[in-house]
Amino acid sequence: MTRSQWLAAITLARSPQFVAQSYLSLDAFSGCALDNKRRAVTMHEVASLIVGHCATFGGTWLHGEESEIEILSKRFDIVG
């Protein structure tokens, strides 16, 4: 995933109209913090992962988690 793709995923995730996939249905990311495999994912899946980790119930955003996912995103290949 390139930097411009990452910024597009952040923009999508923070969009008020965005409806994230259920966090439990994001199998493509299973174990991504434990291995170095490349993963073929859609932009919608990446944005859903970001929302699942960064958005809080209080309406705030966890920027530290966003940075951690950005590091992992270097191994994501956007498809579709």
Secondary structure, DSSP 4 states (H G I P E B T S, - for coil): --HHHHHHHHHHHH-TT--PPPGGG-GGGTTTTT----EEE-HHHHHHHHHHHHB-TTS-B-HHHHHHHHHHHTTEEE--
